[in-house]
């Protein structure tokens, strides 16, 4: 039981309230999803539930928080640990011991449980989380998803009645994320643990939860069952990503069709569509492709010939990859974890050199040049902008790259201003990069790479852990860049986001290219890789719906 | 790929009680400090090899040895240049140099340098075993038994735990900055060093963030509750462990006794002492070598017994 009465909080040194007049009751056994834009107060709310606020993070707090009968203001985080288990975003930063069993026992040791008792609890938790096979493994040999499971096990060992998870999947690949969410669902179902989950990929969790709470600027703006919250259109106005199936329902409603229940799963959506189709014909529409025809005499911008790459004799990451990318293409590079995607794109700007074979960019073989020299041709964007912004102001950050690759002073000033203007960063020119919001930081990072006007840009999973609004912003920008003649290569596993963009998909598996074709060909035939709307379309083929529909707009155009 | 961290490679040395390993490593280090005779030091160095082989860490060991060999060469060169002692002058600078005076390179100074390098390599080789064969968690528990404060021990253990993570972070930042046109391999060492500032600043700020998050996670799992901690696993010492422990300590006492008898001493200056040993000394050295490997044999013997029991 969680009771929050009129809670307000402001971090020390901040002028803005992180939480504002929040009143919320959560019953035992509920599965509550908390969502909203970043900076909306989701993490702060979580921290209030186990006393990290106000005991670890100081600030000005008012109101009352009662968790499992304990007043959070009067009980320390340590005392609350046996009532509230807290799982954080980055699994790496929650694990303290070297092996899995000791990691799980850490909390029990702190509370000085007897060795017998610890052995029993460790055993139980290993089973509950289904990681018995990992028990003797070393933490640093585990995958991200496995680490997160160990983190969940380690808080469960204290037998909390409430589990709070603050974006537990944002650092994980789709498969790992799916496993964590299924695990949390099972803990809620079978063990009756109350779950408070922060997550922004609504399409993945909506079907699991009992209740959705939306936070915006520290206030609760919506609270109710998933159907009722998703029914309101104000969510999309608040910049929160509406799951594609929900968007489809909204679209049908706009067409004047009566929809009672908002669908949360492909199965429900299928029933909804069949109801609407009742007695009507599917419209046969021609899906317009934004195809750009290539001239026969076009030279490839990038050519990969017989590329092999081995990290060591027993770890061969790329096996005979052949590939040509032409100017103006938007390529999506997809595949499982460890399929060689990152290894491949690191060859495009010389970060890695082929063990065998050649990578030729604009006629230059990467073997004979440096990463710095190639930086004029290829912009390479890494995932986390926090990892490399280090100058005092935004314009210095951009000038830094230009100076390194050899532009003169006047050019630097001119190009910096141009790129700042194009990215809408002019107002922040003199700001300290780290004080900007997540989206702004990402824009600075991309601007610093694109200032020198490279002919190709490579992005390695830029949307992982990013909220919906920022993803759309980024994808739109990439589309503009491509329409201006640039070439985009995007490594991604986030099919729902990229499905509207890009025109060619390359699928890697175990270091080889297994499929290389147009987006429609590849994504409409894959099983797990297909976006939700396509899975829906495929299951409706018997009703006359084309099986290669990918987006909500396309689906709406064929339905009456 | 050589990875500089503990990994159980499945041989019986990893099952051995950490105290036995610590004692054995301690014996080698103490003996390397006690003996001066380069022949004895060489034998000590060789005595670490069976352990390295049986721990299957040759590759990691070799790359650390390459580094210590480099360090050893530096010691030899520096000592030869800076030490003026010794009678057999091999070369003398024709003029007196400012600050350094006349440089005299003597045979004795070179041999002394070699002796010191051997000592260094022996100690480093033993430490390799410490890093690669003792589970850091076990090491933490053992240190705890030595009555070192838990928090201090935990902090050093966390530092080891996060070292590979930070190395990874640093590599990513280097990659990112290369993509932004920084050429890390170019220029004089000073400008190179300056370039690493742009790696250090983001690395530092990332690490601070990590630190806060680790603290949060520990706090959330009742760390520092004020009660005494209990331990999930204690390092248990069985009677066969005790035997191996004694066997690991024995060479240390024997060696010290040999020293007391005047064995293993060596005069480098002013002229090199003789390396020839009396027959008693030869016997003693052989005994010492055997004792150094005694624990090793016992370990295998125990495994055989355990297998037979199964």
Interface residues (C-beta under 8 A of the other chain):
Chain A: X50 X52 X56 X77 X78 X79 X81 X82 X85 X86 X88 X90 X92 X93 X94 X95 X96 X97 X98 X99 X101 X102 X105 X106 X107 X108 X109 X110 X111 X112 X113 X114 X115 X118 X119 X122 X138 X139 X140 X141 X151 X154 X155 X158 X311 X312 X315 X346 X349 X351 X370 X371 X372 X375 X379 X380 X382 X386 X387 X388 X389 X390 X400 X401 X403 X404 X405 X406 X434 X448 X449 X452
Chain B: X1 X5 X6 X7 X8 X135 X136 X137 X154 X157 X158 X161 X164 X165 X169 X172 X173 X175 X176 X177 X178 X179 X180 X181 X182 X183 X198 X201 X202 X205 X206 X209 X210 X213 X214 X215 X216 X217 X218 X219 X220 X221 X222 X223 X224 X225 X226 X227 X228 X229 X230 X231 X232 X233 X234
